[in-house]
Amino acid sequence: MQNFPTISILTETKAVEPIITEGKIVGVVTKDKTGKKKHYYSKIVTDCSGYTAIIRKQLPSDIFPKINQVSREETIVSCREIIQTKEEHSFQKQMRIELHPELPPPGYFWIFSKGKTKLNVGVGWLINEQNKKINPSDVLEKIREKIFP
Ligand SMILES: Cc1cc2nc3c(=O)[nH]c(=O)nc-3n(C[C@H](O)[C@H](O)[C@H](O)COP(=O)(O)OP(=O)(O)OC[C@H]3O[C@@H](n4cnc5c(N)ncnc54)[C@H](O)[C@@H]3O)c2cc1C
């Protein structure tokens, strides 16, 4: 029988920085909700922090020249809300992607049904020079007010 390593999930804990020794990443420093820091050592460190890139962005480029950061043009901004309707909404079991004039291109509005009176609604767009100052929560509010007054 194969032996699997034990996996521990640390909830309410953030990775804060890599531990680098002799040009190699050998672990991470974490911080729990009380602010207490701990050092963890491992053979492999996988940064799964998404856009935050908490480990990736702290790697010295002279030691890790091939690790790129996400460029601004590849970044999508978004804002999402879970909303409750007073009566059963008309989007039961639907996942919709819509275009609205309030949205800066290239962007879209989504409606995902989450039950009879609950919905996940949001807006998102790829950032460019023309839309970089537009606030997603303002745009979401306008479209949400229009569809779910
Ligand atoms: C509006 C929008 C629409 C999208 N639509 C699509 C789509 O239709 N199809 C598609 O394929 N992709 C889509 N994407 C992209 C997709 O969401 C991402 O590519 C994907 O979620 C990235 O996954 P990930 O696991 O790398 O990061 P994430 O899903 O961002 O997960 C990162 C996790 O790390 C946690 N974290 C962050 N910092 C730390 C830290 N310091 N310590 C510990 N944990 C941390 C975060 O809380 C989060 O849970 C969309 C993105 C957006 C914004």
The ligand as a Gaussian input file, in Angstrom:
#p B3LYP/6-31G(d) Opt

LIG

0 1
 C      -14.666000      38.633000     -13.370000
 C      -13.816000      37.420000     -13.634000
 C      -14.313000      36.452000     -14.489000
 C      -13.566000      35.337000     -14.785000
 N      -14.090000      34.409000     -15.617000
 C      -13.397000      33.305000     -15.896000
 C      -13.950000      32.297000     -16.754000
 O      -15.082000      32.415000     -17.231000
 N      -13.195000      31.213000     -17.039000
 C      -11.943000      31.046000     -16.510000
 O      -11.310000      30.039000     -16.780000
 N      -11.407000      31.977000     -15.696000
 C      -12.086000      33.085000     -15.379000
 N      -11.547000      34.040000     -14.561000
 C      -10.202000      33.842000     -14.061000
 C      -10.185000      32.886000     -12.898000
 O      -11.070000      33.331000     -11.892000
 C       -8.774000      32.861000     -12.348000
 O       -7.874000      32.588000     -13.383000
 C       -8.669000      31.774000     -11.296000
 O       -9.567000      31.994000     -10.249000
 C       -7.263000      31.776000     -10.744000
 O       -7.204000      30.712000      -9.821000
 P       -6.112000      30.678000      -8.741000
 O       -6.355000      29.439000      -7.931000
 O       -4.765000      30.849000      -9.384000
 O       -6.338000      31.996000      -7.840000
 P       -7.609000      32.444000      -7.002000
 O       -8.858000      31.801000      -7.456000
 O       -7.544000      33.934000      -6.970000
 O       -7.272000      31.866000      -5.552000
 C       -6.243000      32.418000      -4.746000
 C       -6.553000      32.067000      -3.301000
 O       -5.421000      32.398000      -2.504000
 C       -5.858000      33.078000      -1.343000
 N       -4.741000      33.932000      -0.909000
 C       -4.367000      35.143000      -1.414000
 N       -3.297000      35.625000      -0.742000
 C       -2.986000      34.687000       0.185000
 C       -1.975000      34.607000       1.194000
 N       -1.072000      35.585000       1.388000
 N       -1.936000      33.520000       1.992000
 C       -2.845000      32.526000       1.843000
 N       -3.828000      32.537000       0.906000
 C       -3.896000      33.607000       0.098000
 C       -7.094000      33.840000      -1.783000
 O       -7.897000      34.116000      -0.658000
 C       -7.741000      32.859000      -2.743000
 O       -8.584000      31.961000      -2.064000
 C      -12.273000      35.179000     -14.228000
 C      -11.773000      36.137000     -13.345000
 C      -12.531000      37.251000     -13.052000
 C      -11.986000      38.292000     -12.086000

